[in-house]
Amino acid sequence: MKRYFIAYISLLMLWVTACKKIDVTGDEHTSDIRTIGDFIHNNYDLSLLSAALQQTGLLDSLNTDGPFTIWAPDNKAFNDIGIKKPDDFDRMNRDSLRTALKNLMLKDRLYTSVIPTQLDNRYACLGGMSSYISVGVIGTNADAFPTAFNGSLVYDVGKRNLGMKNGVIHILKGVPKYNERNTQEWLAADTTLSIFVALLKKTNQWDALKTEGPFTIYAPVNDAFRNSQLTPDSIAKIDLARYKPLAFNIYTLGLKPHHILMNDMTVIGATSARIDLGDGYSINPNPYGGFNVYAPGGKWNYHTPGGVDIADGAKGRDIMTTNGVVNRINNILLYPDSLLIK
């Protein structure tokens, strides 16, 4: 997958891969007694996942021969997106929930130590989506390398590579969010992003978002625009010829083929790294909170509001579509008037 990360990120990955001695651990983790379904059903920290699997009729299938690899969000991960008790799954469409759960499952037994140490390894899930599994190189034990499944970090040793009779379980700190719609369709369906959609249409970026991509989108919620006196009416009146394109295409990273998940920077140990936007501008989507925009000369947050972060916490983060990933943000990234052509 083509990315436009600045060069030193690539050099960092090459250096750590070349210089680290890797200790690979294999199938000695395997238990001949427990199956995946039984383990999940009897693990208190996975009780919400167990409830979802039971509701969709999938739990028993995880006691069959397999082998399977399961990426299992724990209770805290579900709590972070507002799911506190088993009854909360009753509000969801059963078929959609079933597909989402199957997209946590891979065929075969896959330990993190055998996944290539790079971003965006692609593996087919049983629900039909293609997953993005990223592995970095920090430390000397391949079992403990930082790993993320579709943007959700995997817990450290003790909660990953849990070998079962019919496969392996990795416990996740987050719930991956995947939609069976493309980026344009997903944005159009979210009424809290209607002003952003109006901006995309005005700036001739909208139609591209139904094409192959992939795209990485940072989408300010409606209140972010209103707080900067930007409304659908004022956006309709913008004279685009007066502005540098970056004033408005920063939110789509210029429609270049990016697929950037927030924890990508964590996985490669480069949380201060920046994405080049051209004309001396760059952006750092920090996974620990905040979006920092740098103006020419390395001026930090020079033309941008402070406190730009993910809107709605975990629910607004790393929303995967069929052709990209969307993050809902709580403020605009640049003041448009700072990019007027003089």
N, C-alpha and C positions, 0 to 999 in steps of 0.2 A: 504494500500500500504506500503510495508516494506521499512523503511528508516534506514540509519545508521548515523543519526545525533549524535553528542556526547551527553553524558547523561544529561548534565545540561540543554540542550534545552528542553528535555522532562520534566525534573523536573520543569522548569520555567512554562511550559504550565499547568502542574498539579497544581502548586501553585496558579497561577492567576485565574484559573477556580474555585478553592476551596474557595478563599478569597474574590472574588468580588461579590457585590450585583448587580444583573442584573435587569435592567428596560426594560421590553419587551413591544414594541409598536406594535399594530396590525392593523386591518382593518379600524381604524378611519381615515387613510390617504385617503381612497377611494373617488374618485370623481364620481358622478353619471352623469356627463355631458360629459366629454371628453373621447374619446377613445384613445388608444395608437397611432394609425396611425395619427389621427388629431393632437395630441400633438407633435409628431415628425415633421410632415409637417409644423407646425406653430411655431416651435422653431428655432430661428436663429442659435443658437449654435449647432444644430443638422441638419443643412441644407445639409451637405455632406452625412450623413447617410440617410436622406430623399431621396436624389438624387439616391443613390445606390438602395434603396428599390423600388423606382419608376422604375428604369431601369430594375430590375429583376421581376417586377410585384408582389412584396410582400407587398407594402404599404397598398393596399386596404384590404388585408387579416388581417391586424392589426386593422381594424375597425369592424371585426366580433366579435361574442360573446366571444371567448376565453374560459377560461381566459389564458393569457400569462404572462410570465416574460421576459422582454427584457433587455439585457445588452448593453447599447447604447454608443458607442464611440462618443465623441464630435468632433467638427471640429479640435481642436488643436491636438487631438489624430491622426486623419487622416493626418494632416499637418506634423506631426513628422515622418511619413513613406513615405512622398513625394507626398501625394494626396492633392492638393491645390484647385481644382475646380471640379465641377461635370463631366466635359468632361474627366477627368483623368480615370474615370471608363470605358470609351469606349475602353481603351487599354487592358482591362481584359477579360478573357473568361467569357461569361455570365453565363454559368452553374456553373463554379467554384465560381464566385462571389455570385451566388444565394445560393449555399451550405454554403459558409462562413457566409453569413448573417443569414441563418437559424440556424447556430451554435451559434448565439447570442441569440437564443430564446429557452425558456423552456415552456412546457405545465404547466398550473396551476399558481397560484399567490404565489410567494415566496418572503417574506420580509427577509432582512438580519438578523433581530433579531431572526428568528426561525431556522437559519442554525447553526448546531453544531459548537462550538468554537474549531476548530481543522483545521489542514492542510488537503487539498485534499478530501473534501466532493465531492462525485461523483453524478452528475445529468445528465440525458440524454437530449441532445439538439434535436431540431426538424430537424437539418441537419444530424443527425446520429452519431455525435461524443459524447463522454462522457466527460463532462466538469469537471474541477477541481476548486472548490470554497473553498477558505480558509478564515477563520475568526479567528481573535485574540481576546484577552481580554485586552483592555487598556481603562481605564475609567469605569464608572458605567452604561452608557446608551447603551443597546444592539443595538439600532439603529445606534450608532456611532462607533461601534467596527471596527477596520481596517479590510477591506475585499478586496479580490482579486478574479477576475474571469479569469481563465486561465492565470494567471500572471499579468493581468492588474488591477491596483488599482481602486477601486470604490471611487468616490468623497464622501465628508463628508455630514452630514445632510443638507438637502436642495436640494441635487442633487442625492439622493438615496431614495428608498422606496416611490416613487412617485405613489400613487394609482390612477388608472384610472378606468373608467367604466368597462373595460374588462381585467384588469390586473394591472401590476406594472412595473415601469421603474427604472433602476439603471444606472446612467451615469458613463462611464468609462474614465479614464485618458489615456488609451492606446488602441490599436487595437489588440485583440488576433490574433495570427498567427497559423493557423492549416493547416496541409497538409494531404492529403489522401494517403501518402506514408510512408513506414517505414523508420527508421533512415538511414539504409544503402542506400536505394533508394534515399532519399533526399540528402545525402552527395555526392553520385555519380553524381547527376544532377547539383551540384553547381561547376562550373569549377574554381572558385576562391579558392576552397578547395582541389584541385587535389593533392597537395603535402601531405596534411594531410591524404588523402585517401591512398596514397602510404605508409605512415608511418603505418597506421592501418593494411594494408595488410602485410607489412614486419614483424610487431610485432604480427601477428596471432590474431588480434582483430576484423578483418573485418567481418568474417562470423557470429560472434555472434550478430551483429547489425541488422540482419534480423529475429532474434528470438523474443520471447515474451517481454523480458525486464521486467520493463521499464528501460531505460538508460538515463543518463544525460551526455551530451557531450559538452565539451568546445573545439571548433574547431578553431585553428589558421589559418588565411588566408595565402595564398601563400607567400606574401611579408614578413610575420613574419618569416617564415622558411628561405627565401633567405637572410634576414638581419642577420641571424645567421649561414650563409654558409651551410645551409641544403637544398639540392636539391634532386630530385628523384634519381639521380645517386649516390650521397653520402649516401642516406638512404638505397639504395639497397646493399651497401657495409658494412653496420653496422654489427659488430659481436655482436649479442645480448647477448652472453654468458659473455661478458665483462661488462655488465651493470646491475644494479638493475632494476627489472621490473618497478618500479615507474617512472623511467626516461621517459618512454613512455606511461604507462597506467594511468598517472595522468589525461590525457585528457578525459578518459572514466570513471574516478573514479573507476578504476579496474574492470569495467563491473559489479559492484554490482548493485542490483535492486534499483536504485534511480530514483525519479521523482522530481527534485528540480527546482523550478521556482525562478527567481531572487528576486521577492518580497516576497517570503516565509519568509525571515528574517525580512522584514519590518512588515509583518502581526503579527508575534509573538513578535515583539519588541526586537529582538536579532541580530541586524545588525553586531555585532562584533563576532558572533558565528562562530565556525569553524567546518568543516567536517573532520573527522578522515580519513587519508589515510594509516595509518599503519606505522610501523618503526619510530615513532616519528614525522612524517610529518602530516600536516593538511593544509586545504585551507579555506579561507574566501572569498566567492563570494559576495562582498559588493554591495547591490542594488543601493547605491548612487554613485557608480563608483569604479572600480578597483577590481583586484583579488590579495589577499595577500596570499602568501604561507609561511608556517612556517616550519623550519627545526628542527631537534632534539634540545632540550634545549630551545625551544620557539624562536629561531632566526628568525626574521622577514625578509622575502624576501632575505634570505641569499644566495640562489643559483638560483635566478630568476631575470629577467630584471625588471626594474621599469616601471611604467605606463601601466601595462597590463589592458586592458579595453575591453568593447564590441566594435566590429568593426561595423561601419555604424549606430551607434546610435540605435534608436528604431527598425529599420529594421532588425538588427542582433540579437535581444534579444528575448529569450523565443519562439523559433520556435518549435511548437509542431508537432510531427509526430504520427503515429499510435502506436508506441511503445517507446515513450520517448520525450525528449526535447533537442534542440540544441541551443547553444549560439556561435555565431561567434566572435572570439577574435582577437585583433590586435597584439599579441606577443606570443611567447612561454611561458610556465609557469615555466619550469625548464631548466637550462643548462644541457644537457645530461652528459657531462663529469664530472659534480659534483657528479654523481651517478655511477662512474666506480667502479667495484669490485676490491679491491686492494689485 
